[in-house]
């Protein structure tokens, strides 16, 4: 069981307000909740943008023919780089760390 002194603080100093002598507040009067009509702010309705007729058919798939890239070079930290011509291959081969 905890004993609490309502007139003094734990340091021993006297409290300004004595909770034992305070008057109990009366219970407030019950007021039923009144529902207000739904409030909606007035927002303007803007027409959609008409950008004309657009073509939505499926486009042709891009396929690599195999004529541009000569090979693949591995650079720093396994970074794969496409080689377009012989000069790039020589440059990558002569690179140092």
mmCIF file as gemmi writes it, N, C-alpha and C atoms, coordinates in Angstrom:
data_model
loop_
_atom_site.group_PDB
_atom_site.id
_atom_site.type_symbol
_atom_site.label_atom_id
_atom_site.label_alt_id
_atom_site.label_comp_id
_atom_site.label_asym_id
_atom_site.label_entity_id
_atom_site.label_seq_id
_atom_site.pdbx_PDB_ins_code
_atom_site.Cartn_x
_atom_site.Cartn_y
_atom_site.Cartn_z
_atom_site.occupancy
_atom_site.B_iso_or_equiv
_atom_site.pdbx_formal_charge
_atom_site.auth_seq_id
_atom_site.auth_asym_id
_atom_site.pdbx_PDB_model_num
ATOM 1 N N . UNK Axp A 1 ? 0.844 -1.174 0 1 0 ? 1 A 1
ATOM 2 C CA . UNK Axp A 1 ? 0 0 0 1 0 ? 1 A 1
ATOM 3 C C . UNK Axp A 1 ? 0.89 1.237 0 1 0 ? 1 A 1
ATOM 4 N N . UNK Axp A 2 ? 0.549 2.227 -0.811 1 0 ? 2 A 1
ATOM 5 C CA . UNK Axp A 2 ? 1.335 3.448 -0.904 1 0 ? 2 A 1
ATOM 6 C C . UNK Axp A 2 ? 0.612 4.541 -0.133 1 0 ? 2 A 1
ATOM 7 N N . UNK Axp A 3 ? 1.323 5.183 0.78 1 0 ? 3 A 1
ATOM 8 C CA . UNK Axp A 3 ? 0.756 6.307 1.519 1 0 ? 3 A 1
ATOM 9 C C . UNK Axp A 3 ? 1.214 7.588 0.857 1 0 ? 3 A 1
ATOM 10 N N . UNK Axp A 4 ? 0.274 8.444 0.523 1 0 ? 4 A 1
ATOM 11 C CA . UNK Axp A 4 ? 0.579 9.67 -0.192 1 0 ? 4 A 1
ATOM 12 C C . UNK Axp A 4 ? 0.123 10.85 0.652 1 0 ? 4 A 1
ATOM 13 N N . UNK Axp A 5 ? 0.994 11.825 0.794 1 0 ? 5 A 1
ATOM 14 C CA . UNK Axp A 5 ? 0.635 13.05 1.487 1 0 ? 5 A 1
ATOM 15 C C . UNK Axp A 5 ? 0.148 14.039 0.444 1 0 ? 5 A 1
ATOM 16 N N . UNK Axp A 6 ? -1.119 14.436 0.542 1 0 ? 6 A 1
ATOM 17 C CA . UNK Axp A 6 ? -1.713 15.31 -0.457 1 0 ? 6 A 1
ATOM 18 C C . UNK Axp A 6 ? -1.425 16.783 -0.188 1 0 ? 6 A 1
ATOM 19 N N . UNK Axp A 7 ? -0.863 17.115 0.973 1 0 ? 7 A 1
ATOM 20 C CA . UNK Axp A 7 ? -0.629 18.517 1.307 1 0 ? 7 A 1
ATOM 21 C C . UNK Axp A 7 ? 0.82 18.927 1.123 1 0 ? 7 A 1
ATOM 22 N N . UNK Axp A 8 ? 1.736 17.961 0.974 1 0 ? 8 A 1
ATOM 23 C CA . UNK Axp A 8 ? 3.162 18.278 0.864 1 0 ? 8 A 1
ATOM 24 C C . UNK Axp A 8 ? 3.806 17.491 -0.275 1 0 ? 8 A 1
ATOM 25 N N . UNK Axp A 9 ? 4.868 18.069 -0.838 1 0 ? 9 A 1
ATOM 26 C CA . UNK Axp A 9 ? 5.661 17.406 -1.87 1 0 ? 9 A 1
ATOM 27 C C . UNK Axp A 9 ? 6.605 16.409 -1.218 1 0 ? 9 A 1
ATOM 28 N N . UNK Axp A 10 ? 7.202 15.465 -1.99 1 0 ? 10 A 1
ATOM 29 C CA . UNK Axp A 10 ? 8.149 14.514 -1.397 1 0 ? 10 A 1
ATOM 30 C C . UNK Axp A 10 ? 9.349 15.199 -0.741 1 0 ? 10 A 1
ATOM 31 N N . UNK Axp A 11 ? 9.677 16.417 -1.165 1 0 ? 11 A 1
ATOM 32 C CA . UNK Axp A 11 ? 10.796 17.14 -0.55 1 0 ? 11 A 1
ATOM 33 C C . UNK Axp A 11 ? 10.417 17.719 0.81 1 0 ? 11 A 1
ATOM 34 N N . UNK Axp A 12 ? 9.127 17.759 1.138 1 0 ? 12 A 1
ATOM 35 C CA . UNK Axp A 12 ? 8.668 18.293 2.405 1 0 ? 12 A 1
ATOM 36 C C . UNK Axp A 12 ? 8.068 19.673 2.284 1 0 ? 12 A 1
ATOM 37 N N . UNK Axp A 13 ? 8.217 20.307 1.133 1 0 ? 13 A 1
ATOM 38 C CA . UNK Axp A 13 ? 7.673 21.642 0.939 1 0 ? 13 A 1
ATOM 39 C C . UNK Axp A 13 ? 6.155 21.564 0.843 1 0 ? 13 A 1
ATOM 40 N N . UNK Axp A 14 ? 5.447 22.554 1.398 1 0 ? 14 A 1
ATOM 41 C CA . UNK Axp A 14 ? 3.998 22.563 1.431 1 0 ? 14 A 1
ATOM 42 C C . UNK Axp A 14 ? 3.434 22.925 0.059 1 0 ? 14 A 1
ATOM 43 N N . UNK Axp A 15 ? 2.407 22.214 -0.343 1 0 ? 15 A 1
ATOM 44 C CA . UNK Axp A 15 ? 1.747 22.482 -1.617 1 0 ? 15 A 1
ATOM 45 C C . UNK Axp A 15 ? 0.827 23.676 -1.467 1 0 ? 15 A 1
ATOM 46 N N . UNK Axp A 16 ? 0.674 24.452 -2.533 1 0 ? 16 A 1
ATOM 47 C CA . UNK Axp A 16 ? -0.221 25.597 -2.537 1 0 ? 16 A 1
ATOM 48 C C . UNK Axp A 16 ? -1.68 25.139 -2.608 1 0 ? 16 A 1
ATOM 49 N N . UNK Axp A 17 ? -1.904 23.995 -3.232 1 0 ? 17 A 1
ATOM 50 C CA . UNK Axp A 17 ? -3.251 23.507 -3.452 1 0 ? 17 A 1
ATOM 51 C C . UNK Axp A 17 ? -3.428 22.21 -2.677 1 0 ? 17 A 1
ATOM 52 N N . UNK Axp A 18 ? -4.405 22.139 -1.875 1 0 ? 18 A 1
ATOM 53 C CA . UNK Axp A 18 ? -4.674 20.945 -1.09 1 0 ? 18 A 1
ATOM 54 C C . UNK Axp A 18 ? -5.767 20.149 -1.794 1 0 ? 18 A 1
ATOM 55 N N . UNK Axp A 19 ? -5.389 18.981 -2.314 1 0 ? 19 A 1
ATOM 56 C CA . UNK Axp A 19 ? -6.339 18.184 -3.083 1 0 ? 19 A 1
ATOM 57 C C . UNK Axp A 19 ? -7.427 17.599 -2.212 1 0 ? 19 A 1
ATOM 58 N N . UNK Axp A 20 ? -7.191 17.454 -0.895 1 0 ? 20 A 1
ATOM 59 C CA . UNK Axp A 20 ? -8.21 16.877 -0.013 1 0 ? 20 A 1
ATOM 60 C C . UNK Axp A 20 ? -9.342 17.864 0.23 1 0 ? 20 A 1
ATOM 61 N N . UNK Axp A 21 ? -9.024 19.138 0.206 1 0 ? 21 A 1
ATOM 62 C CA . UNK Axp A 21 ? -10.035 20.131 0.517 1 0 ? 21 A 1
ATOM 63 C C . UNK Axp A 21 ? -10.699 20.717 -0.726 1 0 ? 21 A 1
ATOM 64 N N . UNK Axp A 22 ? -10.258 20.326 -1.883 1 0 ? 22 A 1
ATOM 65 C CA . UNK Axp A 22 ? -10.81 20.884 -3.115 1 0 ? 22 A 1
ATOM 66 C C . UNK Axp A 22 ? -12.242 20.425 -3.283 1 0 ? 22 A 1
ATOM 67 N N . UNK Axp A 23 ? -13.092 21.302 -3.744 1 0 ? 23 A 1
ATOM 68 C CA . UNK Axp A 23 ? -14.481 20.962 -3.978 1 0 ? 23 A 1
ATOM 69 C C . UNK Axp A 23 ? -14.571 20.177 -5.278 1 0 ? 23 A 1
ATOM 70 N N . UNK Axp A 24 ? -15.394 19.185 -5.257 1 0 ? 24 A 1
ATOM 71 C CA . UNK Axp A 24 ? -15.591 18.384 -6.456 1 0 ? 24 A 1
ATOM 72 C C . UNK Axp A 24 ? -16.426 19.178 -7.445 1 0 ? 24 A 1
ATOM 73 N N . UNK Axp A 25 ? -15.986 19.184 -8.679 1 0 ? 25 A 1
ATOM 74 C CA . UNK Axp A 25 ? -16.733 19.925 -9.699 1 0 ? 25 A 1
ATOM 75 C C . UNK Axp A 25 ? -18.021 19.171 -10.005 1 0 ? 25 A 1
ATOM 76 N N . UNK Axp A 26 ? -19.039 19.912 -10.295 1 0 ? 26 A 1
ATOM 77 C CA . UNK Axp A 26 ? -20.319 19.28 -10.61 1 0 ? 26 A 1
ATOM 78 C C . UNK Axp A 26 ? -20.243 18.649 -11.991 1 0 ? 26 A 1
ATOM 79 N N . UNK Axp A 27 ? -21.021 17.639 -12.17 1 0 ? 27 A 1
ATOM 80 C CA . UNK Axp A 27 ? -21.05 16.95 -13.453 1 0 ? 27 A 1
ATOM 81 C C . UNK Axp A 27 ? -21.76 17.858 -14.447 1 0 ? 27 A 1
ATOM 82 N N . UNK Axp A 28 ? -21.173 18.076 -15.623 1 0 ? 28 A 1
ATOM 83 C CA . UNK Axp A 28 ? -21.801 18.973 -16.59 1 0 ? 28 A 1
ATOM 84 C C . UNK Axp A 28 ? -23.134 18.41 -17.085 1 0 ? 28 A 1
ATOM 85 N N . UNK Axp A 29 ? -23.991 19.295 -17.482 1 0 ? 29 A 1
ATOM 86 C CA . UNK Axp A 29 ? -25.319 18.91 -17.951 1 0 ? 29 A 1
ATOM 87 C C . UNK Axp A 29 ? -25.198 18.196 -19.289 1 0 ? 29 A 1
ATOM 88 N N . UNK Axp A 30 ? -25.968 17.142 -19.468 1 0 ? 30 A 1
ATOM 89 C CA . UNK Axp A 30 ? -25.937 16.365 -20.705 1 0 ? 30 A 1
ATOM 90 C C . UNK Axp A 30 ? -26.643 17.134 -21.811 1 0 ? 30 A 1
ATOM 91 N N . UNK Axp A 31 ? -25.958 17.261 -22.935 1 0 ? 31 A 1
ATOM 92 C CA . UNK Axp A 31 ? -26.552 17.91 -24.098 1 0 ? 31 A 1
ATOM 93 C C . UNK Axp A 31 ? -26.463 16.924 -25.259 1 0 ? 31 A 1
ATOM 94 N N . UNK Axp A 32 ? -27.564 16.543 -25.846 1 0 ? 32 A 1
ATOM 95 C CA . UNK Axp A 32 ? -27.506 15.585 -26.962 1 0 ? 32 A 1
ATOM 96 C C . UNK Axp A 32 ? -26.811 16.22 -28.166 1 0 ? 32 A 1
ATOM 97 N N . UNK Axp A 33 ? -26.107 15.384 -28.899 1 0 ? 33 A 1
ATOM 98 C CA . UNK Axp A 33 ? -25.364 15.829 -30.077 1 0 ? 33 A 1
ATOM 99 C C . UNK Axp A 33 ? -26.329 16.149 -31.201 1 0 ? 33 A 1
ATOM 100 N N . UNK Axp A 34 ? -26.181 17.327 -31.776 1 0 ? 34 A 1
ATOM 101 C CA . UNK Axp A 34 ? -27.031 17.727 -32.883 1 0 ? 34 A 1
ATOM 102 C C . UNK Axp A 34 ? -26.24 17.63 -34.181 1 0 ? 34 A 1
ATOM 103 N N . UNK Axp A 35 ? -26.762 16.91 -35.134 1 0 ? 35 A 1
ATOM 104 C CA . UNK Axp A 35 ? -26.089 16.704 -36.408 1 0 ? 35 A 1
ATOM 105 C C . UNK Axp A 35 ? -26.392 17.878 -37.325 1 0 ? 35 A 1
ATOM 106 N N . UNK Axp A 36 ? -25.355 18.522 -37.815 1 0 ? 36 A 1
ATOM 107 C CA . UNK Axp A 36 ? -25.508 19.628 -38.757 1 0 ? 36 A 1
ATOM 108 C C . UNK Axp A 36 ? -25.628 19.067 -40.171 1 0 ? 36 A 1
ATOM 109 N N . UNK Axp A 37 ? -26.265 19.787 -41.075 1 0 ? 37 A 1
ATOM 110 C CA . UNK Axp A 37 ? -26.329 19.3 -42.457 1 0 ? 37 A 1
ATOM 111 C C . UNK Axp A 37 ? -24.908 19.202 -43.04 1 0 ? 37 A 1
ATOM 112 N N . UNK Axp A 38 ? -24.752 18.325 -44.007 1 0 ? 38 A 1
ATOM 113 C CA . UNK Axp A 38 ? -23.435 18.085 -44.608 1 0 ? 38 A 1
ATOM 114 C C . UNK Axp A 38 ? -22.944 19.358 -45.277 1 0 ? 38 A 1
ATOM 115 N N . UNK Axp A 39 ? -21.712 19.733 -44.954 1 0 ? 39 A 1
ATOM 116 C CA . UNK Axp A 39 ? -21.116 20.926 -45.546 1 0 ? 39 A 1
ATOM 117 C C . UNK Axp A 39 ? -20.203 20.513 -46.682 1 0 ? 39 A 1
ATOM 118 N N . UNK Axp A 40 ? -20.407 21.08 -47.822 1 0 ? 40 A 1
ATOM 119 C CA . UNK Axp A 40 ? -19.521 20.84 -48.952 1 0 ? 40 A 1
ATOM 120 C C . UNK Axp A 40 ? -19.11 22.18 -49.519 1 0 ? 40 A 1
ATOM 121 N N . UNK Axp A 41 ? -17.82 22.338 -49.696 1 0 ? 41 A 1
ATOM 122 C CA . UNK Axp A 41 ? -17.358 23.6 -50.263 1 0 ? 41 A 1
ATOM 123 C C . UNK Axp A 41 ? -17.641 23.615 -51.766 1 0 ? 41 A 1
ATOM 124 N N . UNK Axp A 42 ? -17.767 24.784 -52.291 1 0 ? 42 A 1
ATOM 125 C CA . UNK Axp A 42 ? -18.054 24.931 -53.706 1 0 ? 42 A 1
ATOM 126 C C . UNK Axp A 42 ? -16.745 24.877 -54.486 1 0 ? 42 A 1
ATOM 127 N N . UNK Axp A 43 ? -16.603 23.869 -55.313 1 0 ? 43 A 1
ATOM 128 C CA . UNK Axp A 43 ? -15.403 23.742 -56.134 1 0 ? 43 A 1
ATOM 129 C C . UNK Axp A 43 ? -15.818 23.816 -57.593 1 0 ? 43 A 1
ATOM 130 N N . UNK Axp A 44 ? -15.077 24.578 -58.368 1 0 ? 44 A 1
ATOM 131 C CA . UNK Axp A 44 ? -15.435 24.69 -59.784 1 0 ? 44 A 1
ATOM 132 C C . UNK Axp A 44 ? -15.13 23.392 -60.532 1 0 ? 44 A 1
ATOM 133 N N . UNK Axp A 45 ? -15.929 23.059 -61.504 1 0 ? 45 A 1
ATOM 134 C CA . UNK Axp A 45 ? -15.728 21.887 -62.335 1 0 ? 45 A 1
ATOM 135 C C . UNK Axp A 45 ? -15.058 22.33 -63.629 1 0 ? 45 A 1
ATOM 136 N N . UNK Axp A 46 ? -13.847 21.856 -63.861 1 0 ? 46 A 1
ATOM 137 C CA . UNK Axp A 46 ? -13.103 22.213 -65.061 1 0 ? 46 A 1
ATOM 138 C C . UNK Axp A 46 ? -13.278 21.112 -66.108 1 0 ? 46 A 1
ATOM 139 N N . UNK Axp A 47 ? -13.393 21.516 -67.349 1 0 ? 47 A 1
ATOM 140 C CA . UNK Axp A 47 ? -13.528 20.555 -68.434 1 0 ? 47 A 1
ATOM 141 C C . UNK Axp A 47 ? -12.197 19.86 -68.673 1 0 ? 47 A 1
ATOM 142 N N . UNK Axp A 48 ? -12.253 18.609 -69.104 1 0 ? 48 A 1
ATOM 143 C CA . UNK Axp A 48 ? -11.042 17.863 -69.408 1 0 ? 48 A 1
ATOM 144 C C . UNK Axp A 48 ? -10.359 18.436 -70.636 1 0 ? 48 A 1
ATOM 145 N N . UNK Axp A 49 ? -9.056 18.209 -70.747 1 0 ? 49 A 1
ATOM 146 C CA . UNK Axp A 49 ? -8.304 18.695 -71.894 1 0 ? 49 A 1
ATOM 147 C C . UNK Axp A 49 ? -8.585 17.795 -73.09 1 0 ? 49 A 1
ATOM 148 N N . UNK Axp A 50 ? -8.911 18.408 -74.197 1 0 ? 50 A 1
ATOM 149 C CA . UNK Axp A 50 ? -9.141 17.652 -75.419 1 0 ? 50 A 1
ATOM 150 C C . UNK Axp A 50 ? -7.914 17.818 -76.3 1 0 ? 50 A 1
ATOM 151 N N . UNK Axp A 51 ? -7.096 16.766 -76.382 1 0 ? 51 A 1
ATOM 152 C CA . UNK Axp A 51 ? -5.869 16.863 -77.166 1 0 ? 51 A 1
ATOM 153 C C . UNK Axp A 51 ? -6.007 16.18 -78.521 1 0 ? 51 A 1
ATOM 154 N N . UNK Axp A 52 ? -7.208 15.949 -78.95 1 0 ? 52 A 1
ATOM 155 C CA . UNK Axp A 52 ? -7.417 15.38 -80.267 1 0 ? 52 A 1
ATOM 156 C C . UNK Axp A 52 ? -7.337 13.866 -80.258 1 0 ? 52 A 1
ATOM 157 N N . UNK Axp A 53 ? -7.26 13.299 -81.447 1 0 ? 53 A 1
ATOM 158 C CA . UNK Axp A 53 ? -7.21 11.853 -81.595 1 0 ? 53 A 1
ATOM 159 C C . UNK Axp A 53 ? -5.755 11.406 -81.549 1 0 ? 53 A 1
ATOM 160 N N . UNK Axp A 54 ? -5.469 10.399 -80.757 1 0 ? 54 A 1
ATOM 161 C CA . UNK Axp A 54 ? -4.098 9.889 -80.668 1 0 ? 54 A 1
ATOM 162 C C . UNK Axp A 54 ? -4.061 8.441 -81.137 1 0 ? 54 A 1
ATOM 163 N N . UNK Axp A 55 ? -2.933 8.055 -81.695 1 0 ? 55 A 1
ATOM 164 C CA . UNK Axp A 55 ? -2.757 6.691 -82.168 1 0 ? 55 A 1
ATOM 165 C C . UNK Axp A 55 ? -2.307 5.824 -80.995 1 0 ? 55 A 1
ATOM 166 N N . UNK Axp A 56 ? -3.095 4.816 -80.658 1 0 ? 56 A 1
ATOM 167 C CA . UNK Axp A 56 ? -2.754 3.951 -79.531 1 0 ? 56 A 1
ATOM 168 C C . UNK Axp A 56 ? -2.452 2.529 -79.966 1 0 ? 56 A 1
ATOM 169 N N . UNK Axp A 57 ? -2.183 2.349 -81.26 1 0 ? 57 A 1
ATOM 170 C CA . UNK Axp A 57 ? -1.865 1.005 -81.726 1 0 ? 57 A 1
ATOM 171 C C . UNK Axp A 57 ? -0.464 0.621 -81.272 1 0 ? 57 A 1
ATOM 172 N N . UNK Axp A 58 ? -0.223 -0.666 -81.201 1 0 ? 58 A 1
ATOM 173 C CA . UNK Axp A 58 ? 1.064 -1.178 -80.754 1 0 ? 58 A 1
ATOM 174 C C . UNK Axp A 58 ? 2.126 -0.903 -81.82 1 0 ? 58 A 1
ATOM 175 N N . UNK Axp A 59 ? 3.254 -0.334 -81.384 1 0 ? 59 A 1
ATOM 176 C CA . UNK Axp A 59 ? 4.321 -0.017 -82.333 1 0 ? 59 A 1
ATOM 177 C C . UNK Axp A 59 ? 5.169 -1.257 -82.596 1 0 ? 59 A 1
ATOM 178 N N . UNK Axp A 60 ? 5.967 -1.196 -83.645 1 0 ? 60 A 1
ATOM 179 C CA . UNK Axp A 60 ? 6.844 -2.309 -83.986 1 0 ? 60 A 1
ATOM 180 C C . UNK Axp A 60 ? 7.931 -2.449 -82.926 1 0 ? 60 A 1
ATOM 181 N N . UNK Axp A 61 ? 8.285 -3.687 -82.625 1 0 ? 61 A 1
ATOM 182 C CA . UNK Axp A 61 ? 9.297 -3.958 -81.609 1 0 ? 61 A 1
ATOM 183 C C . UNK Axp A 61 ? 10.682 -3.73 -82.191 1 0 ? 61 A 1
ATOM 184 N N . UNK Axp A 62 ? 11.546 -3.042 -81.421 1 0 ? 62 A 1
ATOM 185 C CA . UNK Axp A 62 ? 12.921 -2.816 -81.869 1 0 ? 62 A 1
ATOM 186 C C . UNK Axp A 62 ? 13.74 -4.08 -81.632 1 0 ? 62 A 1
ATOM 187 N N . UNK Axp A 63 ? 14.365 -4.546 -82.693 1 0 ? 63 A 1
ATOM 188 C CA . UNK Axp A 63 ? 15.16 -5.771 -82.611 1 0 ? 63 A 1
ATOM 189 C C . UNK Axp A 63 ? 16.576 -5.44 -83.039 1 0 ? 63 A 1
ATOM 190 N N . UNK Axp A 64 ? 17.563 -5.905 -82.262 1 0 ? 64 A 1
ATOM 191 C CA . UNK Axp A 64 ? 18.959 -5.665 -82.587 1 0 ? 64 A 1
ATOM 192 C C . UNK Axp A 64 ? 19.389 -6.616 -83.701 1 0 ? 64 A 1
ATOM 193 N N . UNK Axp A 65 ? 20.016 -6.04 -84.736 1 0 ? 65 A 1
ATOM 194 C CA . UNK Axp A 65 ? 20.398 -6.851 -85.898 1 0 ? 65 A 1
ATOM 195 C C . UNK Axp A 65 ? 21.773 -7.478 -85.748 1 0 ? 65 A 1
ATOM 196 N N . UNK Axp A 66 ? 22.596 -6.992 -84.809 1 0 ? 66 A 1
ATOM 197 C CA . UNK Axp A 66 ? 23.9 -7.602 -84.576 1 0 ? 66 A 1
ATOM 198 C C . UNK Axp A 66 ? 25.013 -6.992 -85.394 1 0 ? 66 A 1
ATOM 199 N N . UNK Axp A 67 ? 24.841 -5.792 -85.946 1 0 ? 67 A 1
ATOM 200 C CA . UNK Axp A 67 ? 25.864 -5.204 -86.793 1 0 ? 67 A 1
ATOM 201 C C . UNK Axp A 67 ? 26.621 -4.076 -86.114 1 0 ? 67 A 1
ATOM 202 N N . UNK Axp A 68 ? 26.108 -3.498 -85.034 1 0 ? 68 A 1
ATOM 203 C CA . UNK Axp A 68 ? 26.739 -2.329 -84.438 1 0 ? 68 A 1
ATOM 204 C C . UNK Axp A 68 ? 27.735 -2.696 -83.34 1 0 ? 68 A 1
ATOM 205 N N . UNK Axp A 69 ? 27.378 -3.588 -82.438 1 0 ? 69 A 1
ATOM 206 C CA . UNK Axp A 69 ? 28.24 -3.932 -81.309 1 0 ? 69 A 1
ATOM 207 C C . UNK Axp A 69 ? 29.157 -5.076 -81.701 1 0 ? 69 A 1
ATOM 208 N N . UNK Axp A 70 ? 30.468 -4.844 -81.476 1 0 ? 70 A 1
ATOM 209 C CA . UNK Axp A 70 ? 31.456 -5.861 -81.838 1 0 ? 70 A 1
ATOM 210 C C . UNK Axp A 70 ? 31.726 -6.819 -80.69 1 0 ? 70 A 1
ATOM 211 N N . UNK Axp A 71 ? 31.542 -6.337 -79.444 1 0 ? 71 A 1
ATOM 212 C CA . UNK Axp A 71 ? 31.808 -7.195 -78.3 1 0 ? 71 A 1
ATOM 213 C C . UNK Axp A 71 ? 31.446 -6.499 -77.001 1 0 ? 71 A 1
ATOM 214 N N . UNK Axp A 72 ? 31.793 -7.162 -75.884 1 0 ? 72 A 1
ATOM 215 C CA . UNK Axp A 72 ? 31.504 -6.626 -74.558 1 0 ? 72 A 1
ATOM 216 C C . UNK Axp A 72 ? 32.787 -6.614 -73.766 1 0 ? 72 A 1
ATOM 217 N N . UNK Axp A 73 ? 33.056 -5.484 -73.112 1 0 ? 73 A 1
ATOM 218 C CA . UNK Axp A 73 ? 34.255 -5.343 -72.291 1 0 ? 73 A 1
ATOM 219 C C . UNK Axp A 73 ? 33.841 -5.308 -70.825 1 0 ? 73 A 1
ATOM 220 N N . UNK Axp A 74 ? 34.673 -5.909 -69.959 1 0 ? 74 A 1
ATOM 221 C CA . UNK Axp A 74 ? 34.42 -5.87 -68.524 1 0 ? 74 A 1
ATOM 222 C C . UNK Axp A 74 ? 35.339 -4.839 -67.918 1 0 ? 74 A 1
ATOM 223 N N . UNK Axp A 75 ? 34.738 -3.864 -67.243 1 0 ? 75 A 1
ATOM 224 C CA . UNK Axp A 75 ? 35.538 -2.811 -66.624 1 0 ? 75 A 1
ATOM 225 C C . UNK Axp A 75 ? 35.493 -2.969 -65.117 1 0 ? 75 A 1
ATOM 226 N N . UNK Axp A 76 ? 35.682 -1.883 -64.404 1 0 ? 76 A 1
ATOM 227 C CA . UNK Axp A 76 ? 35.78 -1.892 -62.947 1 0 ? 76 A 1
ATOM 228 C C . UNK Axp A 76 ? 34.531 -2.487 -62.293 1 0 ? 76 A 1
ATOM 229 N N . UNK Axp A 77 ? 34.726 -3.385 -61.37 1 0 ? 77 A 1
ATOM 230 C CA . UNK Axp A 77 ? 33.661 -4.032 -60.588 1 0 ? 77 A 1
ATOM 231 C C . UNK Axp A 77 ? 32.619 -4.707 -61.478 1 0 ? 77 A 1
ATOM 232 N N . UNK Axp A 78 ? 33.071 -5.469 -62.439 1 0 ? 78 A 1
ATOM 233 C CA . UNK Axp A 78 ? 32.203 -6.262 -63.314 1 0 ? 78 A 1
ATOM 234 C C . UNK Axp A 78 ? 31.189 -5.421 -64.068 1 0 ? 78 A 1
ATOM 235 N N . UNK Axp A 79 ? 31.592 -4.236 -64.471 1 0 ? 79 A 1
ATOM 236 C CA . UNK Axp A 79 ? 30.716 -3.368 -65.242 1 0 ? 79 A 1
ATOM 237 C C . UNK Axp A 79 ? 30.856 -3.749 -66.709 1 0 ? 79 A 1
ATOM 238 N N . UNK Axp A 80 ? 29.776 -4.243 -67.311 1 0 ? 80 A 1
ATOM 239 C CA . UNK Axp A 80 ? 29.813 -4.668 -68.699 1 0 ? 80 A 1
ATOM 240 C C . UNK Axp A 80 ? 29.562 -3.463 -69.606 1 0 ? 80 A 1
ATOM 241 N N . UNK Axp A 81 ? 30.481 -3.252 -70.57 1 0 ? 81 A 1
ATOM 242 C CA . UNK Axp A 81 ? 30.408 -2.104 -71.465 1 0 ? 81 A 1
ATOM 243 C C . UNK Axp A 81 ? 30.432 -2.617 -72.898 1 0 ? 81 A 1
ATOM 244 N N . UNK Axp A 82 ? 29.502 -2.146 -73.753 1 0 ? 82 A 1
ATOM 245 C CA . UNK Axp A 82 ? 29.53 -2.598 -75.144 1 0 ? 82 A 1
ATOM 246 C C . UNK Axp A 82 ? 30.679 -1.938 -75.909 1 0 ? 82 A 1
ATOM 247 N N . UNK Axp A 83 ? 31.291 -2.688 -76.808 1 0 ? 83 A 1
ATOM 248 C CA . UNK Axp A 83 ? 32.375 -2.192 -77.658 1 0 ? 83 A 1
ATOM 249 C C . UNK Axp A 83 ? 31.8 -1.968 -79.056 1 0 ? 83 A 1
ATOM 250 N N . UNK Axp A 84 ? 31.916 -0.705 -79.534 1 0 ? 84 A 1
ATOM 251 C CA . UNK Axp A 84 ? 31.334 -0.35 -80.83 1 0 ? 84 A 1
ATOM 252 C C . UNK Axp A 84 ? 32.323 -0.527 -81.987 1 0 ? 84 A 1
ATOM 253 N N . UNK Axp A 85 ? 33.606 -0.244 -81.719 1 0 ? 85 A 1
ATOM 254 C CA . UNK Axp A 85 ? 34.583 -0.352 -82.799 1 0 ? 85 A 1
ATOM 255 C C . UNK Axp A 85 ? 35.916 -0.857 -82.243 1 0 ? 85 A 1
ATOM 256 N N . UNK Axp A 86 ? 36.897 -1.06 -83.134 1 0 ? 86 A 1
ATOM 257 C CA . UNK Axp A 86 ? 38.197 -1.622 -82.734 1 0 ? 86 A 1
ATOM 258 C C . UNK Axp A 86 ? 38.963 -0.673 -81.824 1 0 ? 86 A 1
ATOM 259 N N . UNK Axp A 87 ? 38.824 0.637 -82.017 1 0 ? 87 A 1
ATOM 260 C CA . UNK Axp A 87 ? 39.549 1.604 -81.194 1 0 ? 87 A 1
ATOM 261 C C . UNK Axp A 87 ? 39.09 1.531 -79.727 1 0 ? 87 A 1
ATOM 262 N N . UNK Axp A 88 ? 37.802 1.385 -79.506 1 0 ? 88 A 1
ATOM 263 C CA . UNK Axp A 88 ? 37.297 1.244 -78.132 1 0 ? 88 A 1
ATOM 264 C C . UNK Axp A 88 ? 37.83 -0.023 -77.488 1 0 ? 88 A 1
ATOM 265 N N . UNK Axp A 89 ? 37.92 -1.094 -78.26 1 0 ? 89 A 1
ATOM 266 C CA . UNK Axp A 89 ? 38.45 -2.349 -77.719 1 0 ? 89 A 1
ATOM 267 C C . UNK Axp A 89 ? 39.898 -2.166 -77.29 1 0 ? 89 A 1
ATOM 268 N N . UNK Axp A 90 ? 40.696 -1.447 -78.083 1 0 ? 90 A 1
ATOM 269 C CA . UNK Axp A 90 ? 42.1 -1.201 -77.721 1 0 ? 90 A 1
ATOM 270 C C . UNK Axp A 90 ? 42.197 -0.303 -76.489 1 0 ? 90 A 1
ATOM 271 N N . UNK Axp A 91 ? 41.304 0.71 -76.397 1 0 ? 91 A 1
ATOM 272 C CA . UNK Axp A 91 ? 41.31 1.608 -75.247 1 0 ? 91 A 1
ATOM 273 C C . UNK Axp A 91 ? 40.974 0.865 -73.954 1 0 ? 91 A 1
ATOM 274 N N . UNK Axp A 92 ? 39.999 -0.002 -74.007 1 0 ? 92 A 1
ATOM 275 C CA . UNK Axp A 92 ? 39.614 -0.753 -72.806 1 0 ? 92 A 1
ATOM 276 C C . UNK Axp A 92 ? 40.69 -1.753 -72.417 1 0 ? 92 A 1
ATOM 277 N N . UNK Axp A 93 ? 41.338 -2.331 -73.396 1 0 ? 93 A 1
ATOM 278 C CA . UNK Axp A 93 ? 42.39 -3.3 -73.105 1 0 ? 93 A 1
ATOM 279 C C . UNK Axp A 93 ? 43.613 -2.642 -72.491 1 0 ? 93 A 1
ATOM 280 N N . UNK Axp A 94 ? 43.875 -1.384 -72.844 1 0 ? 94 A 1
ATOM 281 C CA . UNK Axp A 94 ? 45.056 -0.702 -72.317 1 0 ? 94 A 1
ATOM 282 C C . UNK Axp A 94 ? 44.787 0.054 -71.015 1 0 ? 94 A 1
ATOM 283 N N . UNK Axp A 95 ? 43.542 0.052 -70.552 1 0 ? 95 A 1
ATOM 284 C CA . UNK Axp A 95 ? 43.224 0.743 -69.286 1 0 ? 95 A 1
ATOM 285 C C . UNK Axp A 95 ? 43.826 0.025 -68.116 1 0 ? 95 A 1
ATOM 286 N N . UNK Axp A 96 ? 44.281 0.824 -67.16 1 0 ? 96 A 1
ATOM 287 C CA . UNK Axp A 96 ? 44.816 0.249 -65.93 1 0 ? 96 A 1
ATOM 288 C C . UNK Axp A 96 ? 43.844 0.555 -64.811 1 0 ? 96 A 1
ATOM 289 N N . UNK Axp A 97 ? 44.044 -0.088 -63.703 1 0 ? 97 A 1
ATOM 290 C CA . UNK Axp A 97 ? 43.191 0.061 -62.543 1 0 ? 97 A 1
ATOM 291 C C . UNK Axp A 97 ? 43.155 1.436 -62.025 1 0 ? 97 A 1
